[in-house]
Amino acid sequence: MATTIFSASSARLVCQTQSKRFAGALSAIVLLAACQRVTTQADAGGRKKIWEDFSGEKALADVKVIVDFGPRPPGTEAIEKTREYLIKQLDAAGWKVERQTFTEQTPRGTVQFANLIATFGNEATPSFLVCSHYDTKTFDNARFVGANDGGSSTGVLLELARVLAERPELARKVELVFFDGEEAYEAFTATDGLFGSRYFARQLAELDKAKRFRGGILFDMVGDKSLTITLPPDSPADLARDIFAAADALKVRSHFTYFDRDITDDHTPLNEAGIPVIDLIDFDYPPWHTPEDSLDKLSPQSLRITGAVAAYYLSELAFR
């Protein structure tokens, strides 16, 4: 296919010249409208696609800042520093952030948690969720910084917030949620683990707001150097199909497959509330819940793949 190079300035010049050749007012109006369309197309033509703007390097830089705060169990100084960093970055990109604070009984007693909920600008009408957790599991005898487990997904979500902000018409349709308290203190049960997403889902149900969301994406452990996103087998079929299609379009389909068993994660309470949410997670990760889950295990390329696929999906498929 041949490509014609036609700049906005040359379009305007041709239009101005041709306008003089038309005597009728109607013809001039028609030509002016055509010129405006050409100019608009030419101006828009140089803009990158949203998935091309996503930077794995920037996402990794955010992960490093978060990891440098240290272990981030709920109620610690480190997790509050993480919240302050996230709020500052989101605010700078034009997102309005709400702290959704609450307390829950846990195996370690009463703990205060805080989800961060971000919407874009003053005219946001979000109908799609994109989520991550930012806490780390509590260990009494180990230093666990969760570079991949809690860190990588938060870095991807923060970089996605920045690239979405460059497309306000799309950003206004999306609600970002950073969950606190994903990790269980002892084992995942109805009263241990997923504290943030359970509370968020309950609030939506109580306020009859769950139905406004057509779907969602959850990121968790998406920075492994040998990335293979392992979708839970019970993933919403339409979402899984479109995520695979987005990966195909970006020629990274080899990094996406199904896991061989169910996965309990922050998508679980949201699905139970009636919101179809897909979990993008690489569960084949040997350092999981060990002190070896450190920054050196991550790759900016893996972060870019995950973020770009999500960005493609949101831009091209989610709101069809």
C-alpha positions in Angstrom: 0.0 0.0 0.0 1.4 3.4 -1.0 1.6 6.2 1.6 1.1 9.8 0.7 2.8 12.4 2.9 0.5 15.4 3.3 1.3 17.8 6.1 -1.2 20.1 7.9 0.5 23.2 6.5 0.4 22.0 2.9 -3.2 21.0 3.4 -4.0 24.6 4.5 -2.1 26.1 1.6 -4.0 23.9 -1.0 -7.3 24.7 0.6 -6.7 28.5 0.6 -5.6 28.4 -3.1 -8.5 26.3 -4.2 -11.0 28.4 -2.3 -10.4 31.3 -4.6 -11.5 29.3 -7.6 -15.0 28.8 -6.2 -17.5 31.5 -6.9 -20.4 30.1 -5.1 -20.7 30.5 -1.3 -21.9 26.9 -0.9 -18.9 25.5 -2.7 -16.6 27.5 -0.5 -18.3 26.2 2.6 -18.0 22.6 1.4 -14.3 23.1 0.6 -13.6 24.7 4.0 -15.1 21.7 5.8 -13.0 19.4 3.8 -9.9 21.4 4.6 -10.6 21.3 8.3 -11.0 17.5 8.2 -7.6 17.1 6.4 -5.9 19.4 8.8 -7.3 17.6 11.8 -6.3 14.2 10.4 -2.8 15.5 9.7 -2.4 16.9 13.2 -3.6 13.7 14.8 -1.5 11.5 12.5 1.7 12.1 14.4 0.3 11.1 17.8 1.5 7.7 19.2 -1.0 5.1 20.1 -1.6 4.8 23.8 0.0 1.3 24.0 3.1 2.8 22.3 3.4 5.4 25.0 3.5 3.0 27.9 7.0 2.9 29.3 8.3 -0.2 31.2 11.3 1.8 32.4 9.0 4.4 34.0 6.9 1.7 35.6 10.1 0.0 37.0 11.3 3.4 38.4 8.0 3.6 40.3 8.5 0.1 41.6 11.9 1.0 42.8 10.6 4.0 44.8 8.0 1.8 46.4 10.4 -1.1 47.2 12.8 1.4 48.7 10.2 2.3 51.3 10.7 -1.2 52.7 8.1 -3.9 53.6 4.5 -2.5 53.3 2.1 -4.4 55.6 -1.1 -2.6 56.4 -0.7 0.0 59.2 3.0 0.6 58.7 4.9 3.8 58.1 6.2 2.3 54.8 2.7 1.8 53.4 1.7 5.3 54.3 4.8 6.6 52.5 3.7 4.5 49.5 0.2 6.0 49.6 1.6 9.5 49.7 3.8 8.8 46.7 0.9 7.3 44.7 -1.4 10.2 45.5 1.3 12.8 44.5 1.9 11.0 41.2 -1.8 10.6 40.4 -2.6 14.2 41.3 0.2 15.5 39.1 -1.3 13.6 36.2 -4.8 15.0 36.7 -6.4 12.2 38.7 -8.6 12.9 41.7 -7.9 10.5 44.5 -10.2 9.4 47.3 -8.8 7.6 50.4 -11.3 4.8 51.3 -10.3 4.1 54.9 -11.8 1.4 57.0 -11.0 -1.0 59.9 -11.4 -4.7 60.0 -10.8 -7.5 62.5 -7.9 -9.7 61.4 -5.9 -12.5 63.0 -3.6 -9.7 64.2 -6.4 -7.7 65.8 -8.1 -4.6 64.5 -6.2 -3.0 61.6 -6.9 0.1 59.7 -6.7 -0.1 55.9 -6.9 2.5 53.0 -7.8 1.9 49.4 -7.0 4.6 46.9 -9.7 5.3 44.3 -8.8 7.6 41.4 -11.0 9.2 38.8 -10.0 11.6 36.1 -10.9 15.2 36.0 -14.2 16.9 37.0 -16.4 15.1 34.4 -15.5 11.5 35.1 -18.1 8.8 34.3 -16.2 5.6 35.0 -17.6 2.3 33.8 -14.5 0.2 33.9 -12.1 -0.7 36.8 -8.3 -1.2 36.6 -6.8 -2.4 39.9 -3.7 -3.5 41.9 -2.8 -4.1 45.5 0.1 -2.2 47.0 0.5 -3.9 50.4 3.0 -6.7 51.2 2.5 -9.8 53.3 3.4 -9.7 57.0 6.4 -11.8 58.0 7.8 -11.7 61.5 11.2 -13.2 60.7 11.9 -12.1 57.1 12.2 -8.8 55.2 9.7 -9.1 52.4 9.6 -6.0 50.0 7.3 -7.6 47.4 9.0 -6.2 44.3 6.8 -8.3 42.1 4.0 -9.2 44.5 2.4 -5.8 45.0 5.2 -3.7 43.6 5.2 -4.5 39.9 1.4 -4.3 39.5 1.3 -0.9 41.3 4.1 0.4 39.0 2.1 -0.7 35.9 -1.1 0.9 37.2 0.7 4.2 37.9 2.3 4.3 34.5 -1.1 3.4 32.9 -2.6 6.4 34.8 -0.1 8.7 33.2 -0.7 7.5 29.6 -4.4 7.5 30.1 -4.2 11.1 31.3 -3.0 12.0 27.8 -6.4 10.7 26.5 -8.9 12.4 28.7 -11.9 11.0 26.8 -10.7 7.5 27.6 -9.4 8.3 31.1 -12.8 9.6 32.2 -14.3 6.2 31.5 -11.8 4.4 33.9 -11.6 4.1 37.6 -8.3 3.1 39.1 -8.2 1.3 42.5 -5.1 0.6 44.6 -6.2 -2.0 47.1 -4.8 -2.3 50.7 -4.8 -5.5 52.6 -4.8 -8.1 49.8 -2.4 -10.4 51.6 -3.7 -12.8 54.2 -2.1 -12.8 57.7 -2.5 -16.6 58.0 -4.5 -18.1 55.1 -7.1 -16.8 52.7 -10.5 -17.3 54.3 -13.8 -15.4 54.4 -12.3 -13.3 57.2 -8.6 -13.2 56.2 -7.1 -11.6 53.1 -8.6 -9.5 50.3 -9.6 -6.9 52.9 -9.4 -4.0 50.5 -11.3 -5.5 47.6 -13.9 -7.1 49.9 -14.7 -3.7 51.4 -14.7 -2.0 48.1 -17.1 -4.6 46.6 -19.4 -4.4 49.7 -19.6 -0.6 49.4 -20.5 -0.8 45.7 -23.2 -3.4 46.5 -24.6 -1.3 49.4 -24.8 1.8 47.3 -26.1 -0.1 44.3 -23.2 1.1 42.2 -21.7 -2.2 41.0 -23.9 -2.3 37.9 -22.3 0.8 36.5 -19.1 -1.1 35.8 -19.1 -3.2 32.7 -15.8 -4.9 33.7 -12.4 -4.6 35.1 -8.7 -5.7 35.0 -6.6 -6.6 38.0 -2.8 -6.6 37.8 -0.8 -8.8 40.2 2.8 -10.1 39.9 3.4 -8.9 36.3 7.1 -8.0 36.3 8.9 -11.4 36.2 11.8 -11.4 33.7 10.4 -14.7 32.3 6.9 -13.3 32.0 4.0 -15.7 31.4 0.6 -14.2 32.4 -1.5 -17.1 33.7 -5.1 -16.3 33.6 -7.4 -18.1 36.1 -9.4 -20.8 34.3 -12.7 -19.2 35.4 -11.8 -15.8 33.9 -14.8 -14.0 32.2 -14.8 -15.5 28.7 -15.3 -12.2 26.8 -12.5 -10.5 28.7 -10.1 -13.4 28.2 -10.9 -13.5 24.5 -10.2 -9.8 24.1 -7.0 -9.8 26.2 -5.7 -12.6 24.0 -6.7 -10.5 21.0 -4.9 -7.5 22.3 -1.8 -9.6 22.9 -2.0 -11.0 19.4 -2.3 -7.5 18.0 0.9 -6.5 19.8 2.7 -9.8 18.9 3.1 -10.8 22.5 0.6 -13.7 22.6 3.3 -16.1 23.7 3.4 -14.4 27.1 -0.3 -15.2 27.9 -1.9 -18.5 28.8 -4.2 -20.1 31.3 -3.3 -21.3 34.8 -4.0 -24.9 35.7 -6.1 -24.2 38.8 -8.3 -21.5 40.3 -6.6 -18.4 41.8 -8.0 -16.4 44.8 -7.1 -12.7 44.3 -8.7 -9.3 44.5 -10.8 -10.0 41.4 -12.7 -12.6 43.4 -14.9 -10.2 45.5 -15.5 -8.1 42.4 -16.7 -11.0 40.4 -18.9 -12.0 43.3 -20.4 -8.5 43.3 -21.4 -9.0 39.6 -18.5 -7.1 38.0 -16.6 -9.3 35.4 -12.9 -8.7 36.3 -10.0 -10.5 34.8 -6.8 -11.2 36.8 -3.6 -10.6 34.9 -1.1 -12.5 37.0 2.1 -14.5 36.5 1.6 -17.1 39.2 4.6 -19.2 38.0 7.0 -17.2 40.1 9.4 -19.2 42.4 10.3 -16.2 44.7 6.7 -15.7 45.6 6.3 -14.8 49.3 10.1 -15.1 49.9 12.7 -12.5 50.7 14.0 -13.2 47.2 11.1 -11.3 45.6 13.4 -8.3 44.9 13.9 -5.7 42.3 16.5 -7.7 40.3 13.9 -10.3 39.4 11.9 -7.7 37.4 12.2 -6.6 33.8 11.0 -3.3 32.2 10.1 -5.4 29.1 7.7 -7.5 31.2 6.1 -4.4 32.7 5.8 -2.9 29.2 4.1 -6.0 27.8 1.5 -6.1 30.5 0.8 -2.4 30.4 0.7 -2.2 26.6 -1.7 -5.1 26.3 -4.0 -3.5 28.9 -3.8 -0.1 27.2 -4.6 -1.7 23.8 -7.6 -3.4 25.3 -8.9 -0.3 27.0 -8.4 1.8 23.8 -9.7 -0.6 21.2 -11.9 -3.2 22.8 -13.3 -2.4 26.2 -15.9 0.1 25.2 -17.1 -1.3 21.9 
